[in-house]
Amino acid sequence: MDRRLFASGTGTIGVGLAVFLALAVNGALRHPAAAIDHTTSVEFLAIGGGLVLLLVGVLATFLAVVRPTIDSDAAS
């Protein structure tokens, strides 16, 4: 397992979750029907950024765990 990639992946997931926690505390996460009328463009950008951080973190963590297995199979 690539420990640096795993640590950066879990850290990125943590930052993404912190963004969503901050949005939830501020009341920016709303039902989609109400979001169109009340959510500002900055809140939409923060929600999108949080989703991107979570996606990148999950992919990095997945690669940190799976990549050594793929490399060892290719070497055989």
All heavy atoms as a GROMACS GRO file, in nm:
protein
  537
    1MET      N    1   0.083  -0.117   0.000
    1MET     CA    2   0.000   0.000   0.000
    1MET      C    3   0.089   0.124   0.000
    1MET      O    4   0.186   0.131   0.075
    1MET     CB    5  -0.091  -0.001   0.123
    1MET     CG    6  -0.174   0.122   0.130
    1MET     SD    7  -0.289   0.143   0.269
    1MET     CE    8  -0.288  -0.002   0.362
    2ASP      N    9   0.055   0.217  -0.085
    2ASP     CA   10   0.126   0.344  -0.091
    2ASP      C   11   0.074   0.434   0.021
    2ASP      O   12  -0.036   0.488   0.012
    2ASP     CB   13   0.105   0.408  -0.228
    2ASP     CG   14   0.188   0.532  -0.248
    2ASP    OD1   15   0.258   0.575  -0.154
    2ASP    OD2   16   0.184   0.586  -0.360
    3ARG      N   17   0.153   0.446   0.127
    3ARG     CA   18   0.107   0.517   0.246
    3ARG      C   19   0.085   0.667   0.221
    3ARG      O   20  -0.007   0.726   0.277
    3ARG     CB   21   0.204   0.497   0.361
    3ARG     CG   22   0.206   0.354   0.409
    3ARG     CD   23   0.294   0.339   0.533
    3ARG     NE   24   0.310   0.201   0.569
    3ARG     CZ   25   0.226   0.134   0.646
    3ARG    NH1   26   0.119   0.194   0.690
    3ARG    NH2   27   0.248   0.008   0.675
    4ARG      N   28   0.170   0.729   0.139
    4ARG     CA   29   0.152   0.872   0.112
    4ARG      C   30   0.024   0.897   0.034
    4ARG      O   31  -0.049   0.992   0.063
    4ARG     CB   32   0.272   0.929   0.038
    4ARG     CG   33   0.394   0.946   0.127
    4ARG     CD   34   0.503   1.016   0.055
    4ARG     NE   35   0.554   0.928  -0.050
    4ARG     CZ   36   0.636   0.963  -0.146
    4ARG    NH1   37   0.678   1.087  -0.152
    4ARG    NH2   38   0.678   0.877  -0.235
    5LEU      N   39  -0.004   0.815  -0.065
    5LEU     CA   40  -0.126   0.830  -0.144
    5LEU      C   41  -0.249   0.802  -0.057
    5LEU      O   42  -0.350   0.872  -0.066
    5LEU     CB   43  -0.123   0.737  -0.265
    5LEU     CG   44  -0.237   0.750  -0.365
    5LEU    CD1   45  -0.242   0.892  -0.422
    5LEU    CD2   46  -0.220   0.649  -0.477
    6PHE      N   47  -0.239   0.701   0.029
    6PHE     CA   48  -0.350   0.670   0.120
    6PHE      C   49  -0.375   0.786   0.216
    6PHE      O   50  -0.490   0.825   0.239
    6PHE     CB   51  -0.319   0.542   0.197
    6PHE     CG   52  -0.432   0.495   0.283
    6PHE    CD1   53  -0.540   0.428   0.227
    6PHE    CD2   54  -0.432   0.517   0.420
    6PHE    CE1   55  -0.646   0.384   0.306
    6PHE    CE2   56  -0.536   0.475   0.499
    6PHE     CZ   57  -0.643   0.408   0.443
    7ALA      N   58  -0.268   0.843   0.270
    7ALA     CA   59  -0.283   0.956   0.364
    7ALA      C   60  -0.341   1.078   0.294
    7ALA      O   61  -0.428   1.147   0.350
    7ALA     CB   62  -0.149   0.989   0.427
    8SER      N   63  -0.295   1.106   0.173
    8SER     CA   64  -0.349   1.222   0.101
    8SER      C   65  -0.495   1.198   0.062
    8SER      O   66  -0.576   1.290   0.064
    8SER     CB   67  -0.265   1.255  -0.021
    8SER     OG   68  -0.271   1.151  -0.116
    9GLY      N   69  -0.529   1.074   0.027
    9GLY     CA   70  -0.668   1.042  -0.006
    9GLY      C   71  -0.761   1.058   0.112
    9GLY      O   72  -0.868   1.118   0.102
   10THR      N   73  -0.720   1.004   0.227
   10THR     CA   74  -0.805   1.016   0.346
   10THR      C   75  -0.811   1.161   0.394
   10THR      O   76  -0.915   1.206   0.442
   10THR     CB   77  -0.757   0.925   0.459
   10THR    OG1   78  -0.619   0.950   0.485
   10THR    CG2   79  -0.778   0.780   0.424
   11GLY      N   80  -0.702   1.235   0.377
   11GLY     CA   81  -0.704   1.378   0.412
   11GLY      C   82  -0.798   1.457   0.323
   11GLY      O   83  -0.872   1.544   0.370
   12THR      N   84  -0.799   1.425   0.195
   12THR     CA   85  -0.888   1.492   0.102
   12THR      C   86  -1.034   1.458   0.132
   12THR      O   87  -1.121   1.545   0.124
   12THR     CB   88  -0.853   1.453  -0.043
   12THR    OG1   89  -0.715   1.481  -0.066
   12THR    CG2   90  -0.935   1.531  -0.143
   13ILE      N   91  -1.060   1.334   0.167
   13ILE     CA   92  -1.196   1.296   0.207
   13ILE      C   93  -1.236   1.375   0.332
   13ILE      O   94  -1.349   1.425   0.340
   13ILE     CB   95  -1.205   1.145   0.234
   13ILE    CG1   96  -1.192   1.068   0.103
   13ILE    CG2   97  -1.337   1.109   0.303
   13ILE    CD1   98  -1.181   0.918   0.120
   14GLY      N   99  -1.145   1.389   0.426
   14GLY     CA  100  -1.173   1.466   0.548
   14GLY      C  101  -1.204   1.612   0.518
   14GLY      O  102  -1.297   1.669   0.577
   15VAL      N  103  -1.131   1.672   0.426
   15VAL     CA  104  -1.158   1.811   0.390
   15VAL      C  105  -1.294   1.822   0.321
   15VAL      O  106  -1.371   1.915   0.349
   15VAL     CB  107  -1.045   1.866   0.299
   15VAL    CG1  108  -1.082   2.002   0.243
   15VAL    CG2  109  -0.915   1.875   0.376
   16GLY      N  110  -1.325   1.728   0.232
   16GLY     CA  111  -1.456   1.728   0.166
   16GLY      C  112  -1.570   1.715   0.266
   16GLY      O  113  -1.672   1.784   0.256
   17LEU      N  114  -1.553   1.626   0.364
   17LEU     CA  115  -1.656   1.610   0.466
   17LEU      C  116  -1.667   1.735   0.554
   17LEU      O  117  -1.777   1.773   0.595
   17LEU     CB  118  -1.626   1.488   0.553
   17LEU     CG  119  -1.645   1.353   0.483
   17LEU    CD1  120  -1.601   1.239   0.576
   17LEU    CD2  121  -1.788   1.334   0.439
   18ALA      N  122  -1.554   1.801   0.580
   18ALA     CA  123  -1.557   1.925   0.658
   18ALA      C  124  -1.632   2.035   0.582
   18ALA      O  125  -1.705   2.115   0.644
   18ALA     CB  126  -1.415   1.970   0.690
   19VAL      N  127  -1.616   2.040   0.450
   19VAL     CA  128  -1.690   2.136   0.370
   19VAL      C  129  -1.840   2.112   0.383
   19VAL      O  130  -1.918   2.205   0.404
   19VAL     CB  131  -1.645   2.130   0.222
   19VAL    CG1  132  -1.741   2.206   0.132
   19VAL    CG2  133  -1.504   2.184   0.206
   20PHE      N  134  -1.881   1.984   0.372
   20PHE     CA  135  -2.023   1.953   0.384
   20PHE      C  136  -2.076   1.979   0.525
   20PHE      O  137  -2.190   2.022   0.543
   20PHE     CB  138  -2.052   1.810   0.341
   20PHE     CG  139  -2.066   1.797   0.193
   20PHE    CD1  140  -1.968   1.736   0.118
   20PHE    CD2  141  -2.177   1.848   0.128
   20PHE    CE1  142  -1.980   1.725  -0.019
   20PHE    CE2  143  -2.190   1.838  -0.009
   20PHE     CZ  144  -2.091   1.777  -0.082
   21LEU      N  145  -1.994   1.955   0.626
   21LEU     CA  146  -2.034   1.985   0.764
   21LEU      C  147  -2.055   2.135   0.782
   21LEU      O  148  -2.153   2.179   0.842
   21LEU     CB  149  -1.931   1.932   0.862
   21LEU     CG  150  -1.959   1.956   1.010
   21LEU    CD1  151  -2.087   1.882   1.051
   21LEU    CD2  152  -1.843   1.912   1.095
   22ALA      N  153  -1.962   2.216   0.728
   22ALA     CA  154  -1.976   2.361   0.737
   22ALA      C  155  -2.100   2.409   0.662
   22ALA      O  156  -2.172   2.498   0.709
   22ALA     CB  157  -1.851   2.428   0.681
   23LEU      N  158  -2.127   2.351   0.546
   23LEU     CA  159  -2.247   2.388   0.471
   23LEU      C  160  -2.374   2.350   0.548
   23LEU      O  161  -2.472   2.424   0.548
   23LEU     CB  162  -2.247   2.321   0.333
   23LEU     CG  163  -2.146   2.376   0.233
   23LEU    CD1  164  -2.138   2.284   0.112
   23LEU    CD2  165  -2.184   2.516   0.189
   24ALA      N  166  -2.372   2.234   0.612
   24ALA     CA  167  -2.489   2.189   0.688
   24ALA      C  168  -2.513   2.279   0.809
   24ALA      O  169  -2.628   2.314   0.840
   24ALA     CB  170  -2.472   2.045   0.733
   25VAL      N  171  -2.406   2.319   0.876
   25VAL     CA  172  -2.419   2.406   0.994
   25VAL      C  173  -2.474   2.543   0.952
   25VAL      O  174  -2.556   2.601   1.024
   25VAL     CB  175  -2.283   2.420   1.066
   25VAL    CG1  176  -2.285   2.532   1.167
   25VAL    CG2  177  -2.246   2.289   1.132
   26ASN      N  178  -2.432   2.591   0.836
   26ASN     CA  179  -2.480   2.722   0.789
   26ASN      C  180  -2.616   2.715   0.722
   26ASN      O  181  -2.670   2.818   0.682
   26ASN     CB  182  -2.378   2.783   0.691
   26ASN     CG  183  -2.253   2.826   0.761
   26ASN    OD1  184  -2.256   2.864   0.877
   26ASN    ND2  185  -2.141   2.818   0.692
   27GLY      N  186  -2.672   2.597   0.706
   27GLY     CA  187  -2.804   2.582   0.648
   27GLY      C  188  -2.805   2.591   0.496
   27GLY      O  189  -2.907   2.622   0.436
   28ALA      N  190  -2.691   2.567   0.432
   28ALA     CA  191  -2.683   2.578   0.286
   28ALA      C  192  -2.730   2.452   0.215
   28ALA      O  193  -2.760   2.458   0.097
   28ALA     CB  194  -2.539   2.608   0.244
   29LEU      N  195  -2.739   2.341   0.286
   29LEU     CA  196  -2.786   2.217   0.223
   29LEU      C  197  -2.937   2.211   0.238
   29LEU      O  198  -2.991   2.199   0.347
   29LEU     CB  199  -2.720   2.095   0.289
   29LEU     CG  200  -2.568   2.090   0.275
   29LEU    CD1  201  -2.514   1.967   0.348
   29LEU    CD2  202  -2.527   2.087   0.130
   30ARG      N  203  -3.005   2.224   0.125
   30ARG     CA  204  -3.150   2.228   0.124
   30ARG      C  205  -3.207   2.121   0.032
   30ARG      O  206  -3.135   2.064  -0.049
   30ARG     CB  207  -3.197   2.364   0.074
   30ARG     CG  208  -3.154   2.479   0.160
   30ARG     CD  209  -3.199   2.611   0.098
   30ARG     NE  210  -3.150   2.723   0.174
   30ARG     CZ  211  -3.031   2.780   0.154
   30ARG    NH1  212  -2.951   2.736   0.061
   30ARG    NH2  213  -2.992   2.881   0.228
   31HIS      N  214  -3.336   2.101   0.042
   31HIS     CA  215  -3.405   2.013  -0.051
   31HIS      C  216  -3.394   2.072  -0.191
   31HIS      O  217  -3.400   2.194  -0.208
   31HIS     CB  218  -3.552   2.001  -0.010
   31HIS     CG  219  -3.625   1.896  -0.086
   31HIS    ND1  220  -3.682   1.922  -0.208
   31HIS    CD2  221  -3.649   1.766  -0.058
   31HIS    CE1  222  -3.739   1.813  -0.253
   31HIS    NE2  223  -3.721   1.715  -0.164
   32PRO      N  224  -3.374   1.988  -0.294
   32PRO     CA  225  -3.355   2.041  -0.429
   32PRO      C  226  -3.467   2.134  -0.478
   32PRO      O  227  -3.441   2.227  -0.553
   32PRO     CB  228  -3.347   1.916  -0.516
   32PRO     CG  229  -3.298   1.811  -0.423
   32PRO     CD  230  -3.356   1.844  -0.289
   33ALA      N  231  -3.589   2.110  -0.435
   33ALA     CA  232  -3.699   2.197  -0.478
   33ALA      C  233  -3.683   2.338  -0.422
   33ALA      O  234  -3.718   2.436  -0.488
   33ALA     CB  235  -3.832   2.138  -0.435
   34ALA      N  236  -3.630   2.352  -0.302
   34ALA     CA  237  -3.611   2.483  -0.241
   34ALA      C  238  -3.476   2.544  -0.276
   34ALA      O  239  -3.457   2.664  -0.261
   34ALA     CB  240  -3.624   2.472  -0.089
   35ALA      N  241  -3.384   2.463  -0.324
   35ALA     CA  242  -3.248   2.512  -0.349
   35ALA      C  243  -3.242   2.614  -0.462
   35ALA      O  244  -3.165   2.709  -0.457
   35ALA     CB  245  -3.154   2.396  -0.379
   36ILE      N  246  -3.323   2.596  -0.564
   36ILE     CA  247  -3.320   2.687  -0.679
   36ILE      C  248  -3.350   2.830  -0.637
   36ILE      O  249  -3.287   2.924  -0.684
   36ILE     CB  250  -3.421   2.639  -0.786
   36ILE    CG1  251  -3.364   2.521  -0.860
   36ILE    CG2  252  -3.460   2.747  -0.884
   36ILE    CD1  253  -3.249   2.553  -0.951
   37ASP      N  254  -3.445   2.848  -0.548
   37ASP     CA  255  -3.487   2.983  -0.510
   37ASP      C  256  -3.400   3.048  -0.404
   37ASP      O  257  -3.392   3.170  -0.397
   37ASP     CB  258  -3.632   2.979  -0.459
   37ASP     CG  259  -3.729   2.932  -0.566
   37ASP    OD1  260  -3.699   2.955  -0.685
   37ASP    OD2  261  -3.832   2.872  -0.531
   38HIS      N  262  -3.334   2.966  -0.320
   38HIS     CA  263  -3.268   3.024  -0.204
   38HIS      C  264  -3.116   3.008  -0.200
   38HIS      O  265  -3.050   3.075  -0.123
   38HIS     CB  266  -3.326   2.963  -0.076
   38HIS     CG  267  -3.473   2.985  -0.063
   38HIS    ND1  268  -3.530   3.109  -0.048
   38HIS    CD2  269  -3.577   2.897  -0.067
   38HIS    CE1  270  -3.661   3.097  -0.041
   38HIS    NE2  271  -3.692   2.968  -0.053
   39THR      N  272  -3.060   2.918  -0.276
   39THR     CA  273  -2.916   2.891  -0.270
   39THR      C  274  -2.841   2.989  -0.359
   39THR      O  275  -2.876   3.009  -0.474
   39THR     CB  276  -2.886   2.747  -0.313
   39THR    OG1  277  -2.965   2.659  -0.233
   39THR    CG2  278  -2.740   2.713  -0.294
   40THR      N  279  -2.737   3.050  -0.302
   40THR     CA  280  -2.656   3.145  -0.378
   40THR      C  281  -2.555   3.070  -0.465
   40THR      O  282  -2.530   2.950  -0.445
   40THR     CB  283  -2.582   3.241  -0.284
   40THR    OG1  284  -2.488   3.166  -0.207
   40THR    CG2  285  -2.678   3.314  -0.192
   41SER      N  286  -2.497   3.141  -0.558
   41SER     CA  287  -2.399   3.077  -0.647
   41SER      C  288  -2.273   3.034  -0.570
   41SER      O  289  -2.210   2.934  -0.605
   41SER     CB  290  -2.362   3.171  -0.761
   41SER     OG  291  -2.309   3.292  -0.711
   42VAL      N  292  -2.238   3.105  -0.465
   42VAL     CA  293  -2.123   3.065  -0.382
   42VAL      C  294  -2.151   2.933  -0.312
   42VAL      O  295  -2.062   2.846  -0.303
   42VAL     CB  296  -2.089   3.177  -0.281
   42VAL    CG1  297  -1.982   3.132  -0.184
   42VAL    CG2  298  -2.049   3.303  -0.353
   43GLU      N  299  -2.274   2.915  -0.266
   43GLU     CA  300  -2.310   2.789  -0.202
   43GLU      C  301  -2.308   2.674  -0.302
   43GLU      O  302  -2.262   2.564  -0.270
   43GLU     CB  303  -2.447   2.801  -0.136
   43GLU     CG  304  -2.447   2.892  -0.015
   43GLU     CD  305  -2.586   2.922   0.038
   43GLU    OE1  306  -2.684   2.905  -0.036
   43GLU    OE2  307  -2.594   2.962   0.155
   44PHE      N  308  -2.359   2.698  -0.422
   44PHE     CA  309  -2.352   2.595  -0.526
   44PHE      C  310  -2.207   2.558  -0.556
   44PHE      O  311  -2.173   2.441  -0.575
   44PHE     CB  312  -2.421   2.642  -0.654
   44PHE     CG  313  -2.569   2.619  -0.656
   44PHE    CD1  314  -2.656   2.724  -0.672
   44PHE    CD2  315  -2.621   2.490  -0.644
   44PHE    CE1  316  -2.792   2.703  -0.675
   44PHE    CE2  317  -2.758   2.468  -0.648
   44PHE     CZ  318  -2.843   2.576  -0.662
   45LEU      N  319  -2.120   2.658  -0.564
   45LEU     CA  320  -1.978   2.634  -0.589
   45LEU      C  321  -1.916   2.553  -0.475
   45LEU      O  322  -1.837   2.461  -0.499
   45LEU     CB  323  -1.904   2.767  -0.607
   45LEU     CG  324  -1.758   2.758  -0.643
   45LEU    CD1  325  -1.740   2.693  -0.779
   45LEU    CD2  326  -1.697   2.897  -0.645
   46ALA      N  327  -1.950   2.585  -0.351
   46ALA     CA  328  -1.897   2.511  -0.236
   46ALA      C  329  -1.946   2.366  -0.236
   46ALA      O  330  -1.870   2.274  -0.204
   46ALA     CB  331  -1.937   2.581  -0.106
   47ILE      N  332  -2.072   2.345  -0.271
   47ILE     CA  333  -2.125   2.209  -0.278
   47ILE      C  334  -2.052   2.130  -0.387
   47ILE      O  335  -2.011   2.015  -0.366
   47ILE     CB  336  -2.277   2.211  -0.302
   47ILE    CG1  337  -2.349   2.266  -0.180
   47ILE    CG2  338  -2.330   2.072  -0.336
   47ILE    CD1  339  -2.495   2.301  -0.204
   48GLY      N  340  -2.034   2.191  -0.504
   48GLY     CA  341  -1.961   2.124  -0.612
   48GLY      C  342  -1.817   2.096  -0.574
   48GLY      O  343  -1.763   1.989  -0.604
   49GLY      N  344  -1.752   2.191  -0.508
   49GLY     CA  345  -1.613   2.171  -0.463
   49GLY      C  346  -1.603   2.058  -0.362
   49GLY      O  347  -1.508   1.978  -0.365
   50GLY      N  348  -1.700   2.051  -0.271
   50GLY     CA  349  -1.701   1.942  -0.173
   50GLY      C  350  -1.717   1.807  -0.239
   50GLY      O  351  -1.651   1.710  -0.201
   51LEU      N  352  -1.804   1.800  -0.341
   51LEU     CA  353  -1.822   1.674  -0.413
   51LEU      C  354  -1.694   1.634  -0.488
   51LEU      O  355  -1.657   1.517  -0.489
   51LEU     CB  356  -1.938   1.686  -0.511
   51LEU     CG  357  -2.078   1.686  -0.450
   51LEU    CD1  358  -2.183   1.716  -0.556
   51LEU    CD2  359  -2.106   1.554  -0.381
   52VAL      N  360  -1.626   1.731  -0.548
   52VAL     CA  361  -1.501   1.702  -0.618
   52VAL      C  362  -1.396   1.653  -0.520
   52VAL      O  363  -1.323   1.556  -0.548
   52VAL     CB  364  -1.453   1.825  -0.697
   52VAL    CG1  365  -1.310   1.808  -0.746
   52VAL    CG2  366  -1.546   1.854  -0.814
   53LEU      N  367  -1.385   1.718  -0.404
   53LEU     CA  368  -1.288   1.674  -0.304
   53LEU      C  369  -1.316   1.530  -0.259
   53LEU      O  370  -1.224   1.449  -0.245
   53LEU     CB  371  -1.290   1.768  -0.183
   53LEU     CG  372  -1.223   1.902  -0.202
   53LEU    CD1  373  -1.254   1.994  -0.084
   53LEU    CD2  374  -1.073   1.887  -0.219
   54LEU      N  375  -1.443   1.499  -0.236
   54LEU     CA  376  -1.478   1.362  -0.196
   54LEU      C  377  -1.444   1.262  -0.305
   54LEU      O  378  -1.389   1.155  -0.277
   54LEU     CB  379  -1.626   1.353  -0.160
   54LEU     CG  380  -1.666   1.416  -0.028
   54LEU    CD1  381  -1.818   1.414  -0.013
   54LEU    CD2  382  -1.602   1.343   0.088
   55LEU      N  383  -1.474   1.296  -0.430
   55LEU     CA  384  -1.445   1.205  -0.541
   55LEU      C  385  -1.295   1.181  -0.555
   55LEU      O  386  -1.249   1.066  -0.567
   55LEU     CB  387  -1.502   1.260  -0.671
   55LEU     CG  388  -1.472   1.179  -0.796
   55LEU    CD1  389  -1.544   1.045  -0.789
   55LEU    CD2  390  -1.513   1.255  -0.920
   56VAL      N  391  -1.216   1.287  -0.551
   56VAL     CA  392  -1.070   1.273  -0.564
   56VAL      C  393  -1.014   1.194  -0.447
   56VAL      O  394  -0.927   1.108  -0.464
   56VAL     CB  395  -1.004   1.412  -0.576
   56VAL    CG1  396  -0.854   1.405  -0.561
   56VAL    CG2  397  -1.042   1.477  -0.709
   57GLY      N  398  -1.064   1.219  -0.328
   57GLY     CA  399  -1.016   1.147  -0.210
   57GLY      C  400  -1.048   0.999  -0.216
   57GLY      O  401  -0.963   0.915  -0.184
   58VAL      N  402  -1.167   0.965  -0.260
   58VAL     CA  403  -1.205   0.823  -0.271
   58VAL      C  404  -1.120   0.754  -0.378
   58VAL      O  405  -1.072   0.642  -0.358
   58VAL     CB  406  -1.356   0.809  -0.300
   58VAL    CG1  407  -1.391   0.669  -0.344
   58VAL    CG2  408  -1.437   0.849  -0.178
   59LEU      N  409  -1.100   0.821  -0.491
   59LEU     CA  410  -1.018   0.761  -0.597
   59LEU      C  411  -0.873   0.742  -0.552
   59LEU      O  412  -0.811   0.639  -0.579
   59LEU     CB  413  -1.022   0.846  -0.723
   59LEU     CG  414  -1.154   0.841  -0.801
   59LEU    CD1  415  -1.150   0.939  -0.917
   59LEU    CD2  416  -1.183   0.702  -0.849
   60ALA      N  417  -0.817   0.841  -0.483
   60ALA     CA  418  -0.679   0.830  -0.436
   60ALA      C  419  -0.665   0.718  -0.333
   60ALA      O  420  -0.569   0.641  -0.338
   60ALA     CB  421  -0.633   0.963  -0.377
   61THR      N  422  -0.760   0.709  -0.242
   61THR     CA  423  -0.755   0.602  -0.142
   61THR      C  424  -0.771   0.466  -0.208
   61THR      O  425  -0.699   0.371  -0.173
   61THR     CB  426  -0.867   0.624  -0.038
   61THR    OG1  427  -0.853   0.756   0.016
   61THR    CG2  428  -0.858   0.522   0.073
   62PHE      N  429  -0.861   0.455  -0.304
   62PHE     CA  430  -0.880   0.329  -0.376
   62PHE      C  431  -0.752   0.289  -0.449
   62PHE      O  432  -0.709   0.174  -0.442
   62PHE     CB  433  -0.996   0.345  -0.476
   62PHE     CG  434  -1.018   0.224  -0.561
   62PHE    CD1  435  -1.077   0.111  -0.509
   62PHE    CD2  436  -0.979   0.223  -0.694
   62PHE    CE1  437  -1.098  -0.001  -0.588
   62PHE    CE2  438  -0.999   0.113  -0.774
   62PHE     CZ  439  -1.059   0.000  -0.720
   63LEU      N  440  -0.688   0.384  -0.517
   63LEU     CA  441  -0.564   0.352  -0.589
   63LEU      C  442  -0.451   0.315  -0.494
   63LEU      O  443  -0.368   0.230  -0.527
   63LEU     CB  444  -0.522   0.470  -0.677
   63LEU     CG  445  -0.601   0.487  -0.806
   63LEU    CD1  446  -0.556   0.613  -0.878
   63LEU    CD2  447  -0.584   0.367  -0.896
   64ALA      N  448  -0.447   0.377  -0.378
   64ALA     CA  449  -0.343   0.344  -0.280
   64ALA      C  450  -0.355   0.200  -0.234
   64ALA      O  451  -0.254   0.133  -0.209
   64ALA     CB  452  -0.351   0.438  -0.160
   65VAL      N  453  -0.477   0.150  -0.225
   65VAL     CA  454  -0.498   0.014  -0.177
   65VAL      C  455  -0.485  -0.087  -0.291
   65VAL      O  456  -0.426  -0.193  -0.274
   65VAL     CB  457  -0.637   0.003  -0.108
   65VAL    CG1  458  -0.668  -0.140  -0.072
   65VAL    CG2  459  -0.641   0.092   0.014
   66VAL      N  460  -0.537  -0.057  -0.409
   66VAL     CA  461  -0.545  -0.153  -0.518
   66VAL      C  462  -0.420  -0.155  -0.603
   66VAL      O  463  -0.381  -0.261  -0.655
   66VAL     CB  464  -0.670  -0.122  -0.605
   66VAL    CG1  465  -0.672  -0.207  -0.729
   66VAL    CG2  466  -0.795  -0.142  -0.524
   67ARG      N  467  -0.353  -0.045  -0.618
   67ARG     CA  468  -0.238  -0.036  -0.708
   67ARG      C  469  -0.127  -0.136  -0.678
   67ARG      O  470  -0.074  -0.197  -0.771
   67ARG     CB  471  -0.184   0.106  -0.708
   67ARG     CG  472  -0.089   0.135  -0.817
   67ARG     CD  473  -0.060   0.283  -0.815
   67ARG     NE  474   0.032   0.320  -0.919
   67ARG     CZ  475   0.082   0.440  -0.931
   67ARG    NH1  476   0.049   0.533  -0.844
   67ARG    NH2  477   0.165   0.468  -1.027
   68PRO      N  478  -0.088  -0.156  -0.553
   68PRO     CA  479   0.017  -0.258  -0.528
   68PRO      C  480  -0.024  -0.397  -0.573
   68PRO      O  481   0.059  -0.474  -0.620
   68PRO     CB  482   0.037  -0.253  -0.377
   68PRO     CG  483  -0.010  -0.118  -0.337
   68PRO     CD  484  -0.122  -0.084  -0.430
   69THR      N  485  -0.151  -0.430  -0.564
   69THR     CA  486  -0.199  -0.561  -0.609
   69THR      C  487  -0.188  -0.572  -0.760
   69THR      O  488  -0.145  -0.675  -0.813
   69THR     CB  489  -0.346  -0.580  -0.566
   69THR    OG1  490  -0.356  -0.559  -0.426
   69THR    CG2  491  -0.394  -0.719  -0.601
   70ILE      N  492  -0.222  -0.464  -0.830
   70ILE     CA  493  -0.212  -0.464  -0.975
   70ILE      C  494  -0.065  -0.476  -1.018
   70ILE      O  495  -0.031  -0.551  -1.109
   70ILE     CB  496  -0.276  -0.336  -1.034
   70ILE    CG1  497  -0.426  -0.338  -1.011
   70ILE    CG2  498  -0.248  -0.324  -1.183
   70ILE    CD1  499  -0.495  -0.208  -1.043
   71ASP      N  500   0.024  -0.401  -0.952
   71ASP     CA  501   0.166  -0.407  -0.984
   71ASP      C  502   0.225  -0.545  -0.959
   71ASP      O  503   0.307  -0.593  -1.036
   71ASP     CB  504   0.244  -0.301  -0.904
   71ASP     CG  505   0.211  -0.159  -0.949
   71ASP    OD1  506   0.158  -0.144  -1.062
   71ASP    OD2  507   0.237  -0.065  -0.873
   72SER      N  508   0.184  -0.611  -0.851
   72SER     CA  509   0.240  -0.743  -0.823
   72SER      C  510   0.186  -0.847  -0.920
   72SER      O  511   0.256  -0.942  -0.955
   72SER     CB  512   0.209  -0.785  -0.679
   72SER     OG  513   0.069  -0.803  -0.662
   73ASP      N  514   0.063  -0.832  -0.968
   73ASP     CA  515   0.010  -0.925  -1.068
   73ASP      C  516   0.079  -0.907  -1.203
   73ASP      O  517   0.102  -1.003  -1.273
   73ASP     CB  518  -0.141  -0.905  -1.086
   73ASP     CG  519  -0.221  -0.956  -0.967
   73ASP    OD1  520  -0.164  -1.034  -0.888
   73ASP    OD2  521  -0.339  -0.917  -0.955
   74ALA      N  522   0.114  -0.784  -1.238
   74ALA     CA  523   0.180  -0.756  -1.365
   74ALA      C  524   0.323  -0.807  -1.364
   74ALA      O  525   0.378  -0.845  -1.469
   74ALA     CB  526   0.178  -0.607  -1.394
   75ALA      N  527   0.387  -0.812  -1.249
   75ALA     CA  528   0.526  -0.857  -1.240
   75ALA      C  529   0.537  -1.008  -1.253
   75ALA      O  530   0.641  -1.061  -1.289
   75ALA     CB  531   0.587  -0.813  -1.107
   76SER      N  532   0.430  -1.082  -1.223
   76SER     CA  533   0.438  -1.228  -1.230
   76SER      C  534   0.428  -1.282  -1.368
   76SER      O  535   0.391  -1.236  -1.462
   76SER     CB  536   0.330  -1.297  -1.152
   76SER     OG  537   0.263  -1.224  -1.062
   0.00000   0.00000   0.00000
